[in-house]
Amino acid sequence: MNVSRVRLALLIGVAGLLLLVLVIVSPMLLISMPSFISDGRTSIDCEDTTQVEEVSDSAATDIPGEYLELYKEHGKKIGVQWNILAAVGKRETDHGRSNLPGVKSGTNYAGAAGPMQFLISTWGGKAKIPMSSRFNGYAADGDGDGVGDVYNPADAILGAARMLKRNGAPENIRQALFVYNRAWWYVDQVEEIARKYAKSGDVKVPPQAEEECDEPLVEAAPSDVVAKILQYALAQRGKPYLWGGTGPDAYDCSGVIYAAYRSAGLSIPRTTFVQWPFGVKVLDGEEQPGDLVFFNAGPGTSANSPGHVGLVVSKGKMLEARCRLCGPIKVTSYQTRANRMGFTRPLQHPDVLEQLKKLQNPSL
């Protein structure tokens, strides 16, 4: 009986020792991978991935718990830096704590309302909007009650996230903030608050905004013509989506491609619906930069009539202007995107081949 107890005590002691080792070693493995696992190089991910920023002590102290969770939740959902959202909330109404006119009811002298200070016209025309109704604006339902209430923090913060996303965040956050309140001193103030709210003391943006994501794509283009197309298209990143837009300030999905080809001296159809039958079909896996990739998505789309198009910039990646609330023009992945219909190569169309000949020999 005593021997059994001794053995049991030994087993418990060994188990406890192993648990202690795991607790100490596991975080170390997460923080620093040994050199034989990682080659030590830092790779740049050029897709749309917003970096997560930890909360500083000043943020945890200054921001009410309910608001902090909403900033983080809706920032992650929409793809906007939570500390930028929080900084807007601080600058506008001290996270809803201000008692100035327009914060909790009515509007201020400029017509702004709610904790994120939306103009009623920008929100959608009235303070409370049933989400089942048709409206133009940023009214949002952040708490699932079916109503977009400009005075409701959950709704207002979600609406602010969508507005910032629509106008350039997270990549071009200064542009997005300028649209939110058209004054550069306001942009500077919000960024300063956001830096204090971040544990790192910084406002992080996706690696996609780095120039390193552009140059290899252009240099690796299969021809000088494709290089010109890519160079123009990539230069439009960060600009907003606009239905029917062909630049220079905003574009829709087919408009940015149309303009990119035009920059290289080539004319292709303007709309997605006509671009689809125009190019020569390319087998999946044989696509190359300069080709177009189409999706069964968007208004008026069908299995044979794609409503969305992107420009292939490298294997698996495309440049796209996706939608009004999807954020700015950016490089994304098409490999895992649902409803992909196929690829085409406009450069192989007889009309484009003839245009290329004239570009190479203007006397023809």
Secondary structure, DSSP 4 states (H G I P E B T S, - for coil): -HHHHHHHHHHHHHHHHHHHHHHHHHHHHHH---TTT--SPPPP--S--PPP-PBPHHHHHHS-HHHHHHHHHHHHHHT--HHHHHHHHHHHHTTTT--STTSSSS--TTSEETTTTEEHHHHTSSSEEETTS---S----SSSSSEEETTSHHHHHHHHHHHHHHTTTTTTHHHHHHHHSS-HHHHHHHHHHHHHHBTTSS----GGGSGGGTHHHHHT-SSHHHHHHHHHHHHTTTPPB-TT-BSSS-B-HHHHHHHHHHHTT----SSHHHHHHHSEEE-TT---TT-EEEES-STT-BTTB-SEEEEEEETTEEEE---TTS-SSEEEE-SS-TTEEEEEEGGGSHHHHHHHHHHH-TT-
